[in-house]
Amino acid sequence: MDQVEHRTLLAAQERLSAAEAVLLNSLDIRERSHQEQFKNAVNEPRFKAVSQLNDADTIRAYLRDTLEEFGAEWRLCCTLL
């Protein structure tokens, strides 16, 4: 490998490393955001009302609806990881 090829390869590796760092940082920020969002979910009036009903079918429906709301975004996150 000559000098030019070697420098080109090193530059490409540096760019790839920088892009990876940006991606990982973005995923970390998104993860923290989701954690905050779901940590607060138990304080939502809708969740409290459904959980107090003590009815499995209603709770399942609520959880299914909630997961559908966030499904596409979670699938994207899981795919990237």
Stockholm file with secondary structure:
# STOCKHOLM 1.0

chainA/1-81         MDQVEHRTLLAAQERLSAAEAVLLNSLDIRERSHQEQFKNAVNEPRFKAVSQLNDADTIRAYLRDTLEEFGAEWRLCCTLL
#=GR chainA/1-81 SS CCHHHHHHHHHHHHHHHHHHHHHHHHHHHHHHHHHHHHHTGGGSHHHHHHHHHTCHHHHHHHHHHHHHHHHHHHHHHHHHC
#=GC SS_cons        CCHHHHHHHHHHHHHHHHHHHHHHHHHHHHHHHHHHHHHTGGGSHHHHHHHHHTCHHHHHHHHHHHHHHHHHHHHHHHHHC
//
